[in-house]
Amino acid sequence: MMLNVDPVGATGGAGSELARSVFQTPRFAIRTLSAPDLVELQVLFDANPDYFLVVNGRRPHADEAQTEFNEMPPSFLSYSQRWFAGIYDRPGALQGVLHLVSDLMAPRVWHIAFLFLSAPLRGTGAAHEVYAELESWVRRSGASWIRLGVVSGNPRAERFWARMGYTRTRLRERVDTGGKINDVRMLVKPLSGGSLEQYFALVPRDSPDSPSP
């Protein structure tokens, strides 16, 4: 919903899968997606419309996968690298998608723009499994903070991120999240023991007193 990654890697073959690998969990392989993968991603979105109904007030558009793939971070925010990755089960079926950006607005501040899993995986521990390895991977990659936004009124997501140890920093009001105006709770988790005051010094945009939209 917020960012994508430049087309990376070729499709097909074990060698290309290895080149596209981001990280793995016991049940899933997370690999960067490229343009040819968007047909499969669109099928996944169409088969799992709940997220889009809650966040956007509509079912996924016919070009939803392409829109996600194309969307960039705002031009006024600095960053180092972006990932647009598929979450594949061991048989090779696409079961979710991850949008991630490193050093957003400040060094060692990583941002989860989108973590989406298919509805049949709910209640199976899949989200926790993917997130736990994601956090370990970004920590090893040098992150000190992970931030994200969650739409108010999406209680499943709010409960999940609270369980993962995230703290609310501010409320961004009346944000267009793709066809619906929502309030968005900004959340952050320190990975190396920092305080919120230290985080706000790095990312004043997330301070409760920030005038930034």
Secondary structure, DSSP 8 states (H G I E B T S, - for coil): --------S-SSSHHHHHHHEEEE-SSEEEEE--GGGHHHHHHHHHH--HHHHHHHSS---TTHHHHHHH----TTS--SEEEEEEEEETTS-EEEEEEEEESSSSTTEEEEEEEEE-GGGTTTTHHHHHHHHHHHHHHHTT-SEEEEEEETT-HHHHHHHHHTT-EEEEEEEEEESSSSEEEEEEEEEESSS--HHHHHHH-GGGSTT----
